[in-house]
């Protein structure tokens, strides 16, 4: 968790995180999911979205600039869900999920309206 939070924009892989943890990929994924309550990729995506939401609320940066600030360095596969689709499904929060203000848990259109305030 510390490694992920230290650099959430890094293009993390299960293999890379497992290697850092001295575990096999399957053992890492199983332990992570049991302890956190969701798969590593889901957690990382939600962390990035929470960081983006905070930046949109706390800065005057446009959405496209914030997106590049929190995105991985390489283009995501086209089969991956879009950030806006994922943002509409952010959890209400909990001990294992990144904190997301309640007003940010709405769809991205709502995020953009807060940017100008």
C-alpha positions in Angstrom: 0.0 0.0 0.0 2.8 2.4 0.8 4.4 1.8 -2.5 1.2 2.4 -4.4 0.4 5.6 -2.5 3.9 6.9 -2.9 3.5 6.9 -6.7 -0.1 6.2 -7.7 0.5 7.4 -11.3 3.1 4.6 -11.9 2.0 1.9 -14.3 1.7 -0.8 -11.6 1.3 -4.4 -12.5 0.4 -7.3 -10.3 3.7 -8.9 -11.2 5.7 -5.8 -10.2 3.8 -5.4 -6.9 4.1 -9.1 -6.1 7.8 -9.0 -6.7 8.2 -6.0 -4.3 6.2 -8.0 -1.8 8.2 -11.2 -2.3 5.0 -13.1 -3.3 3.7 -14.8 -6.4 1.3 -12.9 -8.5 -1.7 -15.0 -7.3 -0.7 -14.9 -3.7 -0.3 -11.1 -3.8 -3.6 -10.6 -5.6 -5.4 -12.9 -3.1 -3.9 -11.3 0.0 -4.5 -7.8 -1.3 -8.1 -8.5 -2.2 -8.7 -10.2 1.2 -7.1 -7.3 3.2 -8.4 -4.3 1.1 -11.7 -5.8 -0.1 -11.1 -5.2 -3.8 -8.6 -6.1 -6.5 -5.3 -4.2 -6.7 -6.2 -2.7 -10.1 -9.6 -1.5 -8.8 -8.0 0.1 -5.8 -5.3 1.9 -7.8 -7.9 3.2 -10.3 -10.0 4.5 -7.4 -7.0 6.1 -5.8 -6.1 7.9 -9.1 -9.7 9.1 -9.4 -9.7 10.4 -5.8 -6.4 12.2 -6.5 -7.9 13.7 -9.6 -11.1 14.8 -7.8 -9.0 16.5 -5.1 -6.9 18.3 -7.7 -10.1 19.5 -9.5 -11.5 20.8 -6.3 -8.4 22.4 -4.8 -6.8 23.8 -8.0 -7.8 25.7 -11.0 -6.2 23.2 -13.4 -8.4 22.2 -16.3 -9.7 18.6 -16.5 -7.2 17.6 -19.3 -4.2 18.8 -17.2 -5.4 17.0 -14.1 -6.0 13.8 -16.2 -2.4 13.9 -17.4 -1.1 14.5 -13.8 -2.8 11.4 -12.4 -2.6 9.1 -15.4 -0.1 6.4 -16.1 2.7 7.2 -18.5 1.5 4.8 -21.2 -1.9 4.8 -22.9 -4.5 2.5 -21.2 -5.8 -0.4 -23.3 -9.0 0.5 -25.1 -10.9 -2.3 -23.4 -10.4 -0.6 -20.0 -13.4 1.3 -18.6 -13.3 5.0 -19.2 -12.4 7.3 -16.3 -15.8 8.9 -16.5 -17.6 5.5 -16.3 -15.5 4.5 -13.3 -15.9 7.9 -11.6 -19.7 7.4 -11.7 -19.2 4.2 -9.6 -16.9 5.5 -6.9 -17.6 3.9 -3.5 -19.0 5.8 -0.6 -15.6 5.2 1.1 -14.6 3.1 3.9 -11.6 1.9 5.8 -10.0 0.3 2.7 -10.9 2.8 0.0 -9.4 6.2 -0.7 -11.3 9.1 0.8 -13.5 10.8 -1.7 -15.6 13.8 -0.7 -19.3 13.1 -1.0 -19.8 16.0 -3.5 -17.2 14.4 -5.7 -18.8 10.9 -5.9 -21.1 12.2 -8.7 -20.4 11.9 -12.4 -17.6 13.9 -14.0 -20.0 16.7 -15.1 -20.4 17.6 -11.5 -16.6 17.6 -11.0 -16.2 20.1 -13.8 -18.9 22.4 -12.3 -16.8 22.6 -9.0 -13.7 23.6 -11.0 -14.7 27.2 -11.6 -15.7 27.9 -7.9 
